[in-house]
Amino acid sequence: MDDFNREPASASIVRSRKWVPRFDGGRNARAKIGFVLIPNEQTIEEEMIRYAPRGVGVYFQRATMPREISTQSLAQLRGSLADTASRILPDDRLDVVCFACTSGTVAVGEQAAVAELERGHPGAKATTLAGAVRKGLAALGAKRIVIGTPYVDELNANVAEFFRQAGFDILDIQGLQLNFDTEMIRVAPEYLIEFAEAIDRPEADAVVISCGALRTIEVVDEIERRLGKPVVCSNQAMLWDCLRLGGVADRLEGFGQLLRSM
């Protein structure tokens, strides 16, 4: 027998038995949630992984935009939302897909952003970060609100108009005048407590601390304790909204009234 017809010496040990694997639901059996991030975002990914309940899978892709955070640069995100969403678990199904940028939602438009996400990942329930804050405030029954942001005044005017159009009475909006995400991620959580206390008004039903880059979720319970009223921050509201859309009704302690009781 020549070498071309000779059976390899290892062939006898490569014939597998008939196996019947036993499957469970995997690590994302309760829900699969996809997040479209802006390029320099460095807070949301860690917080969603850390705080999502057991059995909820969270997955991420980054859209395309210039570095500076402005109305013009954020509006450019619309062109890449669908493609970015399509690359999150492309061979599987998401339960929820979220555009994880408050000011980006406002610049693109909530309905336009949702439509792009649905086009990129058909079958998933689409939502946005600004939309999550809007829904969270409504769930809490808040009408008169104060808003704190890291944004410049140009973006604050757009954010205020977004919530005004949604039916809220904006008593005040104050921004830290930061232009870059790499600055926003470094604002100390302890400073955000002071910031919230400084901008609150007695007649406000709730205080909003906007922007997924801020680490407000770490201190939202403390802010609520000091102010004696509900506080809605971006990543808290986004996690709440995505979980509820995904059919996960867990109440989570330590992240404010919204996640604790709504």
Backbone bond lengths (Angstrom), bond angles and torsions (degrees), N, CA, C in turn:
res aa  C-N    CA-C-N  psi(-1)  N-CA   C-N-CA  omega(-1)  CA-C   N-CA-C  phi
1 M - - - 1.470 - - 1.526 107.72 -
2 D 1.347 115.26 130.01 1.469 116.93 -179.79 1.525 110.22 -80.81
3 D 1.345 115.79 172.06 1.461 121.43 -174.06 1.524 112.61 -64.19
4 F 1.366 117.38 -27.93 1.463 119.78 -176.87 1.525 111.73 -72.43
5 N 1.298 118.91 -24.07 1.462 122.05 -177.61 1.520 113.45 -102.99
6 R 1.321 116.51 -7.03 1.451 119.65 -177.21 1.525 110.38 -73.90
7 E 1.341 119.61 130.90 1.453 124.45 177.76 1.525 109.21 -69.05
8 P 1.351 118.20 131.82 1.471 119.69 -179.95 1.520 110.85 -57.62
9 A 1.332 115.64 147.01 1.466 120.10 -178.02 1.525 112.01 -62.08
10 S 1.368 115.72 -27.38 1.462 118.83 -176.53 1.523 113.14 -86.73
11 A 1.339 117.99 -4.46 1.466 120.05 -173.38 1.518 112.31 -59.32
12 S 1.308 117.13 -34.35 1.466 119.91 -175.74 1.523 112.63 -67.67
13 I 1.323 118.29 -19.64 1.473 119.63 -179.22 1.535 111.80 -102.73
14 V 1.336 118.44 6.29 1.456 121.53 -178.77 1.519 111.33 -104.74
15 R 1.297 118.59 2.14 1.463 122.26 179.97 1.533 108.47 -87.57
16 S 1.335 116.18 105.06 1.461 120.33 -175.62 1.513 111.80 -73.71
17 R 1.302 114.47 150.34 1.453 120.56 168.95 1.523 108.87 -71.32
18 K 1.316 117.60 169.36 1.459 121.19 176.64 1.528 108.43 -85.20
19 W 1.342 114.69 104.71 1.457 120.51 -178.36 1.530 110.32 -95.61
20 V 1.324 116.02 146.83 1.472 121.91 174.35 1.527 107.15 -123.36
21 P 1.354 117.87 92.63 1.468 119.57 -176.86 1.528 111.52 -61.92
22 R 1.297 115.26 149.18 1.454 121.75 174.19 1.529 107.70 -104.37
23 F 1.332 117.26 122.91 1.456 122.35 -175.74 1.529 111.23 -105.00
24 D 1.346 115.02 150.53 1.454 120.15 165.94 1.527 107.77 -119.55
25 G 1.298 117.30 -167.40 1.467 119.79 -176.01 1.511 114.63 -77.97
26 G 1.323 118.31 -7.96 1.455 121.19 -177.35 1.519 111.81 77.93
27 R 1.310 115.71 -173.91 1.460 120.64 -176.06 1.525 113.58 -81.15
28 N 1.324 117.57 -9.49 1.463 119.64 -179.57 1.528 111.14 -122.97
29 A 1.333 116.13 35.94 1.460 121.02 -173.82 1.521 113.22 -64.56
30 R 1.329 117.61 -27.21 1.464 120.02 -176.28 1.528 112.45 -86.28
31 A 1.325 117.55 -37.55 1.470 120.40 179.63 1.523 109.48 -170.12
32 K 1.335 115.33 150.79 1.465 122.56 173.27 1.523 107.65 -120.80
33 I 1.319 115.59 119.48 1.455 121.52 -175.47 1.525 109.23 -119.99
34 G 1.324 116.41 129.02 1.454 121.80 178.62 1.518 111.31 -109.81
35 F 1.328 116.06 139.99 1.463 121.65 -178.49 1.532 109.64 -122.23
36 V 1.316 115.92 128.61 1.465 121.97 171.52 1.524 107.15 -94.47
37 L 1.329 116.42 118.55 1.464 123.05 -176.64 1.522 110.73 -106.64
38 I 1.336 116.41 161.18 1.461 119.96 169.25 1.533 108.13 -83.22
39 P 1.340 117.96 161.99 1.471 120.21 -167.63 1.529 115.91 -57.35
40 N 1.338 118.37 -42.46 1.465 120.70 -174.48 1.520 114.11 -97.04
41 E 1.319 118.77 12.20 1.467 122.12 -179.42 1.531 109.98 -64.07
42 Q 1.353 116.01 131.68 1.466 119.91 -176.74 1.524 113.53 -135.60
43 T 1.328 117.36 12.90 1.458 120.75 -178.92 1.522 111.94 -115.74
44 I 1.314 116.87 -46.05 1.462 121.80 -172.39 1.524 112.01 -59.88
45 E 1.313 117.24 -46.41 1.463 120.68 -175.39 1.526 111.03 -57.14
46 E 1.327 115.97 -49.52 1.470 119.85 -179.32 1.526 111.22 -63.84
47 E 1.337 116.86 -42.12 1.454 119.36 -175.79 1.526 112.48 -70.02
48 M 1.314 118.12 -38.80 1.459 119.62 178.59 1.535 110.84 -66.54
49 I 1.318 117.45 -40.23 1.469 120.40 176.76 1.522 110.58 -63.98
50 R 1.334 116.58 -42.92 1.464 121.15 -175.63 1.529 111.98 -69.60
51 Y 1.336 117.38 -39.55 1.459 119.70 -168.46 1.528 114.75 -103.93
52 A 1.313 119.30 -10.24 1.465 120.24 177.28 1.527 109.63 -64.39
53 P 1.327 118.11 137.96 1.470 120.01 -179.74 1.530 111.83 -63.53
54 R 1.306 115.34 158.20 1.457 121.97 177.66 1.530 110.07 -57.18
55 G 1.312 116.25 135.90 1.456 121.01 -179.83 1.518 114.22 92.63
56 V 1.349 117.17 -2.39 1.464 122.19 177.16 1.524 108.40 -107.35
57 G 1.315 116.56 119.05 1.459 121.12 178.93 1.519 110.95 -91.63
58 V 1.336 117.71 136.24 1.465 122.15 179.15 1.526 108.64 -123.57
59 Y 1.343 115.51 136.32 1.465 122.13 -171.60 1.519 109.07 -138.50
60 F 1.345 116.91 152.62 1.456 120.45 -166.79 1.528 111.86 -139.23
61 Q 1.354 115.00 146.67 1.455 123.06 166.52 1.523 107.36 -143.90
62 R 1.320 116.02 157.10 1.466 120.93 -176.30 1.527 111.00 -112.94
63 A 1.333 114.93 129.53 1.453 121.62 176.94 1.532 109.97 -79.82
64 T 1.313 116.60 -179.60 1.463 122.15 -174.54 1.522 110.54 -113.18
65 M 1.345 116.15 131.45 1.464 121.95 174.67 1.522 109.00 -164.89
66 P 1.337 118.64 162.81 1.464 120.65 174.25 1.526 111.45 -64.69
67 R 1.332 116.03 167.29 1.468 120.54 -174.09 1.520 112.52 -70.42
68 E 1.332 118.12 -42.83 1.459 120.75 -175.17 1.526 110.85 -70.68
69 I 1.330 116.03 140.00 1.459 121.58 179.18 1.528 108.48 -89.62
70 S 1.322 117.02 104.54 1.464 122.47 177.38 1.523 108.04 -143.54
71 T 1.320 116.62 167.07 1.465 120.26 178.89 1.525 110.45 -57.74
72 Q 1.327 116.77 -43.64 1.463 121.16 -177.81 1.525 111.36 -65.83
73 S 1.330 117.46 -45.69 1.468 119.55 -178.27 1.519 111.29 -67.90
74 L 1.328 116.96 -39.51 1.461 120.39 -179.86 1.520 111.86 -67.19
75 A 1.320 117.20 -35.18 1.462 120.33 179.72 1.522 111.60 -62.57
76 Q 1.340 117.07 -26.78 1.462 120.68 179.57 1.523 112.74 -67.69
77 L 1.327 117.20 -15.79 1.457 120.78 179.53 1.527 111.72 -61.01
78 R 1.318 117.16 -28.34 1.464 120.09 -176.39 1.524 111.64 -54.62
79 G 1.338 116.27 -37.05 1.452 119.89 -176.19 1.514 115.09 -67.58
80 S 1.335 117.82 -17.60 1.467 119.57 -177.71 1.521 113.97 -117.25
81 L 1.330 118.50 1.66 1.458 120.16 -176.04 1.525 112.44 -63.01
82 A 1.323 117.50 -48.26 1.467 120.33 -176.04 1.522 110.82 -63.70
83 D 1.336 116.86 -46.21 1.466 120.09 -179.71 1.517 111.15 -63.55
84 T 1.334 116.56 -41.60 1.459 119.97 179.82 1.520 110.75 -63.68
85 A 1.334 116.93 -45.03 1.466 120.47 178.49 1.522 111.49 -60.99
86 S 1.320 117.05 -36.61 1.473 121.00 -177.46 1.522 112.47 -66.55
87 R 1.351 117.45 -20.44 1.463 121.36 -178.13 1.525 113.34 -92.04
88 I 1.333 117.44 2.84 1.468 120.73 174.96 1.524 108.11 -89.49
89 L 1.320 118.06 114.55 1.468 122.90 -174.50 1.533 110.62 44.44
90 P 1.323 118.10 62.33 1.466 120.59 -173.50 1.520 114.51 -62.87
91 D 1.318 118.11 -23.74 1.463 120.82 -179.79 1.522 112.61 -103.76
92 D 1.327 116.83 15.59 1.454 121.07 -179.78 1.522 107.77 -138.31
93 R 1.312 116.77 -176.54 1.458 121.36 -176.48 1.519 109.73 -114.68
94 L 1.336 116.01 131.42 1.458 121.15 171.17 1.526 109.27 -89.75
95 D 1.321 115.99 147.83 1.462 119.97 171.17 1.521 110.71 -82.96
96 V 1.338 116.05 -37.33 1.461 122.17 -177.13 1.527 108.19 -139.36
97 V 1.334 115.93 141.90 1.466 120.53 172.02 1.524 107.06 -130.35
98 C 1.348 116.36 134.13 1.458 121.37 -172.08 1.526 111.07 -131.36
99 F 1.326 116.56 133.91 1.455 122.20 170.12 1.516 107.17 -83.66
100 A 1.323 116.95 107.02 1.466 122.51 -166.84 1.525 111.68 -94.02
101 C 1.330 116.13 61.81 1.467 121.00 176.33 1.518 108.12 -152.67
102 T 1.324 117.25 119.62 1.461 121.08 -178.51 1.523 111.03 -67.19
103 S 1.319 116.71 -58.24 1.462 120.00 -177.75 1.525 111.49 -66.19
104 G 1.327 116.76 -29.35 1.462 120.00 175.99 1.518 111.87 -66.61
105 T 1.332 116.29 -39.93 1.462 120.21 176.05 1.519 110.19 -59.31
106 V 1.327 116.46 -44.58 1.459 121.40 -178.48 1.528 110.75 -64.44
107 A 1.329 116.95 -41.58 1.468 120.54 -178.41 1.525 112.13 -69.58
108 V 1.317 117.21 -41.53 1.474 121.78 -179.32 1.520 110.68 -77.53
109 G 1.339 116.47 -34.99 1.463 122.39 -172.22 1.519 109.35 102.07
110 E 1.328 116.40 130.43 1.463 119.38 -175.14 1.519 112.16 -61.24
111 Q 1.316 118.08 -47.22 1.465 120.61 -178.42 1.520 111.47 -65.22
112 A 1.336 117.01 -40.78 1.464 120.49 178.71 1.524 110.91 -64.15
113 A 1.335 116.98 -41.21 1.463 120.61 179.34 1.523 111.18 -64.34
114 V 1.322 116.79 -44.01 1.463 120.93 178.60 1.528 110.41 -61.01
115 A 1.329 117.11 -42.73 1.467 120.80 179.92 1.529 111.29 -61.99
116 E 1.335 117.29 -40.25 1.464 120.62 178.92 1.522 111.30 -67.30
117 L 1.313 117.34 -41.24 1.466 120.60 177.42 1.531 111.01 -62.51
118 E 1.320 116.96 -42.67 1.466 120.71 179.19 1.519 110.98 -65.10
119 R 1.323 116.35 -35.52 1.471 119.92 177.45 1.527 110.77 -67.42
120 G 1.334 116.37 -36.89 1.457 120.35 -178.17 1.516 113.27 -77.52
121 H 1.335 116.73 -32.18 1.469 119.66 -178.74 1.530 109.03 -137.00
122 P 1.330 117.29 74.91 1.464 120.70 -178.23 1.529 111.52 -58.19
123 G 1.314 114.95 140.71 1.461 119.91 178.85 1.503 114.14 96.85
124 A 1.333 117.54 -21.78 1.463 120.50 176.70 1.531 109.34 -84.49
125 K 1.319 116.91 147.69 1.459 120.83 173.03 1.522 107.90 -77.85
126 A 1.321 116.26 123.43 1.463 121.09 -174.18 1.520 111.25 -99.69
127 T 1.323 115.72 141.71 1.452 121.33 178.12 1.521 108.76 -150.84
128 T 1.323 116.01 176.19 1.465 121.69 -179.88 1.520 109.39 -136.53
129 L 1.325 115.36 163.82 1.459 118.83 -178.52 1.530 111.40 -67.87
130 A 1.334 117.53 -45.80 1.465 119.21 177.94 1.519 110.71 -63.49
131 G 1.330 116.92 -37.65 1.454 120.05 176.54 1.518 112.27 -63.43
132 A 1.327 116.75 -35.87 1.468 120.65 177.79 1.524 111.09 -64.53
133 V 1.333 117.26 -41.50 1.465 120.86 177.13 1.528 109.86 -63.21
134 R 1.316 116.48 -44.18 1.469 120.99 177.85 1.522 110.87 -57.42
135 K 1.329 117.03 -46.99 1.466 120.92 -179.57 1.525 111.59 -67.36
136 G 1.336 117.04 -36.49 1.448 120.93 178.88 1.521 111.85 -64.46
137 L 1.323 117.10 -43.45 1.460 121.06 177.55 1.519 111.05 -62.24
138 A 1.324 116.47 -41.51 1.462 120.38 179.11 1.530 110.59 -64.07
139 A 1.334 117.12 -40.68 1.464 120.66 179.70 1.525 111.59 -63.20
140 L 1.324 116.10 -32.55 1.466 121.22 179.51 1.528 112.35 -83.05
141 G 1.316 116.77 -7.43 1.456 120.65 -179.59 1.514 114.06 76.22
142 A 1.332 117.87 19.93 1.464 121.72 -178.59 1.528 110.60 -80.91
143 K 1.305 116.47 138.44 1.464 122.43 176.35 1.526 111.80 -121.51
144 R 1.326 116.49 -45.18 1.468 121.38 -179.26 1.529 108.35 -99.36
145 I 1.317 116.63 119.60 1.466 119.96 -172.09 1.526 111.58 -131.29
146 V 1.323 114.03 153.50 1.459 124.15 169.29 1.524 106.65 -113.32
147 I 1.323 116.98 139.55 1.462 121.51 -176.44 1.524 109.98 -122.16
148 G 1.330 116.24 131.54 1.455 122.48 170.99 1.515 109.57 -116.37
149 T 1.326 117.30 138.19 1.461 121.84 -177.46 1.526 109.62 -141.02
150 P 1.347 116.40 167.82 1.460 118.78 170.08 1.528 112.16 -91.57
151 Y 1.332 118.19 2.52 1.460 123.22 -166.48 1.531 113.34 -81.51
152 V 1.326 114.64 166.86 1.466 122.44 170.43 1.532 108.57 -79.35
153 D 1.321 116.12 167.04 1.460 121.26 -173.54 1.534 112.62 -61.55
154 E 1.315 117.22 -34.62 1.471 120.54 179.02 1.529 110.33 -57.45
155 L 1.323 117.14 -47.02 1.457 120.61 179.70 1.525 110.92 -71.06
156 N 1.327 116.82 -36.24 1.461 119.52 179.41 1.520 111.72 -61.45
157 A 1.321 117.14 -37.74 1.463 120.06 177.92 1.526 110.24 -61.50
158 N 1.329 116.82 -39.87 1.465 120.82 179.32 1.528 111.46 -68.77
159 V 1.339 115.97 -41.44 1.466 120.31 179.40 1.524 110.29 -63.91
160 A 1.334 116.50 -45.05 1.464 120.11 178.99 1.521 110.94 -59.59
161 E 1.321 116.96 -41.20 1.470 120.19 -179.91 1.525 111.33 -67.34
162 F 1.323 117.43 -36.47 1.465 121.16 177.10 1.527 110.33 -58.05
163 F 1.319 116.79 -48.55 1.464 119.57 -177.95 1.529 111.56 -75.01
164 R 1.308 116.85 -30.40 1.466 119.29 175.32 1.524 110.15 -64.58
165 Q 1.316 116.33 -44.06 1.464 120.51 177.95 1.524 111.94 -64.00
166 A 1.329 116.76 -26.35 1.463 121.32 178.25 1.529 112.25 -82.04
167 G 1.340 117.24 -0.38 1.458 120.55 173.92 1.516 115.94 102.17
168 F 1.333 118.03 10.30 1.462 120.75 -179.17 1.533 110.89 -96.73
169 D 1.295 115.36 149.07 1.459 122.31 175.63 1.523 107.62 -93.70
170 I 1.324 116.87 113.21 1.461 121.52 -176.15 1.533 108.27 -89.49
171 L 1.307 117.21 106.12 1.457 121.43 -179.50 1.523 111.66 -75.63
172 D 1.337 116.36 -33.08 1.468 120.66 178.81 1.520 107.79 -168.25
173 I 1.329 116.17 151.96 1.463 121.91 171.14 1.523 107.12 -138.88
174 Q 1.325 116.10 128.70 1.454 122.49 -178.41 1.525 109.55 -127.95
175 G 1.350 116.12 136.72 1.458 120.78 179.79 1.509 112.66 -123.20
176 L 1.325 116.04 154.50 1.463 121.94 -178.59 1.526 112.66 -86.02
177 Q 1.327 117.35 -1.64 1.473 123.41 174.75 1.529 112.74 63.33
178 L 1.331 116.23 40.92 1.462 121.70 177.51 1.523 109.76 -99.03
179 N 1.326 116.42 141.09 1.463 121.02 -174.92 1.522 114.00 -103.19
180 F 1.326 117.88 -17.61 1.454 119.80 -171.83 1.523 111.51 -127.89
181 D 1.338 114.92 142.86 1.452 120.77 178.12 1.523 111.18 -59.33
182 T 1.329 116.50 -33.19 1.464 120.44 -179.03 1.528 112.05 -66.86
183 E 1.337 117.64 -18.88 1.467 121.34 171.89 1.532 110.25 -85.85
184 M 1.321 116.08 -42.43 1.467 121.00 -175.03 1.530 111.72 -61.35
185 I 1.326 116.95 -35.89 1.462 119.95 -177.38 1.525 112.36 -70.03
186 R 1.346 116.89 -14.39 1.465 120.85 -176.13 1.525 113.20 -100.43
187 V 1.338 118.17 1.81 1.467 119.70 177.02 1.527 108.09 -66.99
188 A 1.329 117.13 124.66 1.457 121.61 -174.32 1.527 110.64 -66.69
189 P 1.338 117.78 133.47 1.472 119.64 177.22 1.520 113.31 -54.14
190 E 1.347 117.84 -36.42 1.461 120.69 179.67 1.532 110.72 -63.93
191 Y 1.328 116.11 -33.59 1.468 119.28 176.47 1.526 110.94 -67.45
192 L 1.329 116.90 -34.61 1.462 120.13 179.88 1.530 111.40 -64.78
193 I 1.328 117.20 -31.17 1.467 120.22 174.09 1.530 109.26 -62.40
194 E 1.331 116.83 -48.24 1.467 121.83 179.47 1.523 110.82 -62.60
195 F 1.311 116.09 -41.47 1.469 121.99 179.93 1.525 110.67 -60.69
196 A 1.329 116.18 -47.15 1.467 120.41 179.82 1.524 111.24 -62.60
197 E 1.328 116.67 -42.27 1.466 119.82 178.52 1.534 111.26 -63.15
198 A 1.322 116.63 -37.20 1.464 120.81 -176.38 1.531 112.11 -71.12
199 I 1.329 118.12 -32.87 1.465 119.73 -175.73 1.527 113.52 -94.58
200 D 1.317 117.63 -12.56 1.466 120.05 -178.14 1.530 111.42 -62.29
201 R 1.321 114.56 150.47 1.461 121.67 173.24 1.522 108.70 -126.09
202 P 1.339 116.97 144.16 1.468 118.98 -178.05 1.522 113.07 -57.24
203 E 1.324 117.39 -33.62 1.465 120.44 -176.57 1.526 113.79 -83.03
204 A 1.332 118.18 -4.14 1.471 121.00 179.24 1.522 110.57 -73.80
205 D 1.339 116.05 134.92 1.466 120.82 175.36 1.520 111.37 -75.17
206 A 1.322 116.42 -29.79 1.472 121.43 -177.61 1.514 109.13 -157.31
207 V 1.320 115.32 158.00 1.460 122.81 174.24 1.521 108.09 -112.82
208 V 1.326 116.00 134.02 1.464 122.30 177.21 1.524 108.29 -109.19
209 I 1.328 116.87 128.06 1.464 121.66 170.19 1.521 106.11 -111.57
210 S 1.313 115.31 108.08 1.463 121.61 -169.85 1.523 111.79 -93.76
211 C 1.311 116.27 147.57 1.469 127.58 171.23 1.526 111.25 113.52
212 G 1.334 114.46 123.39 1.452 121.19 178.76 1.506 113.82 -69.54
213 A 1.337 117.89 -16.03 1.463 120.53 178.78 1.524 112.22 -75.55
214 L 1.330 117.33 -25.16 1.464 120.85 -179.27 1.521 110.38 -76.46
215 R 1.327 116.33 144.04 1.466 121.62 -177.75 1.537 111.51 -90.51
216 T 1.310 114.99 44.84 1.468 120.64 -174.52 1.514 112.81 -69.67
217 I 1.317 117.43 -29.41 1.467 119.44 -176.65 1.530 111.28 -60.07
218 E 1.328 117.28 -25.29 1.465 120.93 179.30 1.529 112.28 -68.31
219 V 1.332 116.56 -25.01 1.469 119.78 -172.47 1.525 112.71 -124.74
220 V 1.330 118.04 7.65 1.466 119.77 -175.29 1.519 111.58 -62.38
221 D 1.323 118.31 -36.88 1.468 120.88 176.51 1.531 111.37 -60.43
222 E 1.326 116.18 -43.53 1.463 120.65 -179.62 1.523 110.82 -67.07
223 I 1.325 117.71 -38.98 1.469 120.09 177.72 1.523 110.10 -62.91
224 E 1.331 116.82 -43.97 1.462 119.64 178.09 1.536 111.08 -61.54
225 R 1.317 116.72 -39.70 1.467 119.92 -179.60 1.521 110.27 -62.46
226 R 1.332 116.33 -42.60 1.464 119.68 -177.23 1.529 112.41 -73.23
227 L 1.329 116.75 -36.29 1.465 119.96 -176.29 1.524 112.61 -87.27
228 G 1.327 116.72 -23.83 1.452 120.06 -178.45 1.514 113.60 70.85
229 K 1.319 116.72 30.10 1.467 121.32 -179.97 1.531 108.90 -154.52
230 P 1.346 117.64 165.17 1.468 119.77 179.55 1.528 111.97 -64.70
231 V 1.315 114.55 144.34 1.461 122.05 174.12 1.528 107.30 -125.92
232 V 1.316 115.38 129.24 1.463 120.85 177.80 1.518 107.86 -113.56
233 C 1.330 116.57 121.69 1.459 120.75 174.78 1.522 108.96 -118.74
234 S 1.303 115.50 160.18 1.462 120.95 -167.22 1.521 113.50 -57.16
235 N 1.318 118.70 -54.41 1.462 119.77 -173.03 1.521 112.88 -73.18
236 Q 1.311 116.90 -29.62 1.465 121.01 172.45 1.524 110.05 -62.34
237 A 1.341 116.45 -49.17 1.463 120.85 -178.93 1.522 111.22 -65.59
238 M 1.325 117.30 -39.18 1.457 120.46 -179.24 1.524 111.29 -65.90
239 L 1.328 117.37 -43.57 1.455 120.13 178.07 1.531 109.96 -62.39
240 W 1.316 117.38 -45.51 1.476 122.13 178.09 1.528 110.88 -57.60
241 D 1.318 116.73 -49.52 1.461 121.22 -177.05 1.521 111.55 -63.76
242 C 1.325 116.97 -46.56 1.474 120.22 -178.10 1.526 111.39 -65.62
243 L 1.326 117.10 -40.28 1.466 119.57 177.57 1.526 110.71 -62.20
244 R 1.325 116.78 -46.51 1.462 119.10 -177.92 1.522 110.92 -65.64
245 L 1.324 118.04 -40.50 1.466 120.21 176.84 1.524 111.33 -63.77
246 G 1.330 116.31 -32.03 1.461 120.93 179.27 1.513 113.94 -83.78
247 G 1.333 117.52 3.85 1.458 121.11 177.95 1.514 114.42 82.21
248 V 1.341 117.39 16.66 1.471 122.07 179.51 1.522 107.83 -103.49
249 A 1.313 116.78 112.99 1.467 121.83 -173.46 1.527 113.17 -102.16
250 D 1.328 118.15 17.67 1.465 121.13 -178.52 1.524 111.32 -57.60
251 R 1.336 116.14 138.15 1.458 122.18 170.23 1.518 107.46 -96.27
252 L 1.321 117.20 124.48 1.463 121.81 -174.60 1.522 109.84 -109.38
253 E 1.312 116.80 128.33 1.463 122.79 178.98 1.530 110.49 -84.76
254 G 1.320 114.82 146.72 1.457 120.31 172.76 1.502 114.90 98.13
255 F 1.339 118.08 1.27 1.464 120.61 -175.17 1.527 112.15 -129.39
256 G 1.315 116.75 31.01 1.446 120.39 175.79 1.512 113.67 90.45
257 Q 1.336 113.84 169.60 1.460 121.46 -174.89 1.524 112.56 -61.34
258 L 1.327 117.21 -36.04 1.464 119.87 -175.95 1.506 112.27 -59.40
259 L 1.321 118.61 -50.09 1.463 121.75 -179.20 1.520 112.53 -78.96
260 R 1.328 116.03 -20.67 1.453 119.90 -178.28 1.532 112.88 -79.86
261 S 1.344 116.70 -32.88 1.461 117.71 -168.99 1.522 116.18 -135.99
262 M 1.320 118.68 -5.95 1.473 119.53 -176.44 1.535 111.37 -99.22
